[in-house]
């Protein structure tokens, strides 16, 4: 796509949009998938090679040594302290935190296209809630205003509930014809 667009001039924004749409439409799904996988591998490499920094007075000096005084990817560990009211768990009111992920999944046993029965899972809805917080070690703090922009957000599961549905007669009949 970059090769197709490089060095060309366009009359207006509408022409740029038209040419970009044509260029994007010419990319096959396979090429797009390969490009996405390469980008994902590069991102994983950047994150896995990220330095693990301690929250101390040397952190400021380390940041100053990087280009534009920014560290592209870094792992910082510390005690989480919400700025304002923390989020309270829906399932256990004694658990509070700064980030909450609520996920609703459907588990179905269905007949696949090959005719065999298989377990299938799909996410129906995912909701993230977060509040600004600081990571603290003694007197040193790092403020995190939007944790949801992190490339990797590793959260602990604090509650996992399974609720089995009670299908009606109609649901059983529909499931039979739908292959469920």
N, C-alpha and C positions, 0 to 999 in steps of 0.2 A: 504494500500500500504506500509506503514511504517513497519507494522508487517511482510509482505512478504519479505522485503528487509533487515531487521535488522539482524545483525550478520553473514551475508553471505559475502564471498570473491569472487571476480571476476578476471578473467585472464587479461582482458584488457578493454579499454573504449567501444569497440564495444559490448562486452558481457553485460556491464552495460546498454548501450542503448537498447539492445535487451530485457533484463529483465524488464527494466522500461517501455518499450513499451507494453510488455505482461501484466504487472501489471496495467497500465493505461487502457488497452483495456478491462480488466476484470471488471472495475468499470462500473456499470450501469448508465444510464443518470439520473435516479432518485437519486441515491446516490451522484453523482457529483453535482446535483442541490442542494441537502440538504447541502452538505459540503460548497458550494459556498454561500448559504443563511446564514449559521452559521458564516462564515467568514465576510460577509457583515454586519451582526448584530453586531459582535464584533467591526468592524471598526466604525460603526455608534455610538456605545457606547463610544469608545475612543474619537471620535471627539466631540460628544455632551457634554462630561465631560471635554473637554479641557478648561483650564483657559483662561479668557479674561484678557490680561495684558495691562497696560497702557504704552505708550512709555515715559519713564522717566528714571532718573538715577538709580532707584531701579531695573530695568529690568536686568541689568548686575548681580546684587546680586542674583536675583531669579534664573537666569540661572546657576550660580555657585553652588547653593544648589542641583541641579539635578544630577543624575548619569551621568558620562562622560561629564558633563557640556552641556547636550543637553536636551531640552524639547521636548518630542515626538510629541505632538500636542498642538498647542497654537493658540489663536485668538489675533491678534494685529491689532488695528485700527489706521489709521493716514492719513495724506494728501499724495496723490500719486504724485510723481515727477519723470518723466522719466529721465533716465541716457542717454543722447543723444537726438536724434530726436524722439518726440512722434508720435504715429500712428494717422493719420487723418481719420475721418469717410468717407466712400465712399458716403454716402447719404447726409451728412451735414458737410461741410468743416469747420464749426466753432467748431465742437466737436473733441477734441483730447484726447488720453488716452494711456495707456500702454498695454492693452490687447484688442484684437478685435476677435469676433467670427462672421464669415459669414456662414449662414446656408441656404441651398436651399431645400425646401420641395415640394413634389408633393401632391396635394389634389385631390382625385378621388372619384366619386360616382360610385360604382360598385356593381354588383349582387354577393352575396356570395354563398357559397356551399349550403346553406339552401334555396336559391331562393329569398331571400329578398335583397332589395337594402340597401346599407350602405355607409357611408362616410369612406374613408380610407386615411391615411396619411403615407408617408414614406419619410425619409431623403435621398435626392439624394446626397448631398455633404455638408460637414462641414469643414471649414478652420479656423484655429486659427492663429493669428499673435500676437506676443508679443515682447516687448523690456524690458531690465532690468530697474528696477525702485527702488526708495527708498520710504519707508513710513516715514513721518516726522511729529513730533510734536515738535514745537519750535526748539531747537538745537539738539534733539535726533533723530537719523535715524536708520532704519533697511533696509539693502540692500536685495532686492529680485532679484536674477539673472535669475531664471526660474520659473515663476509663473504657468506655465502649468503643473508642477509636483504636484501641490496642490491636495489633496484628494477631496476637494469641492471647486469649482470655481463658485461663484455666481455672474453673470454678469447682468447688466441692459440692457434692450432692448431700443435702441435709435432710431431704424427705423424698420418698419414692412410694407412691400409692398406686395400686392397681385396682380398678373398679370394673368388675365383670358386668356386662350388660345382660339384661333378661329379655331376650327377643320374644316377640309375640308370634302367634301362629302365622300371621302375614309375613313377618320377617323371615321365618323358616322357609316358607314357600318361595318368597322372592330370592332368598339366598340359594335355594336349590337351583333355580333357573339362572341365577347370576354366577353360579360356580363357587359359592361361599359355603 
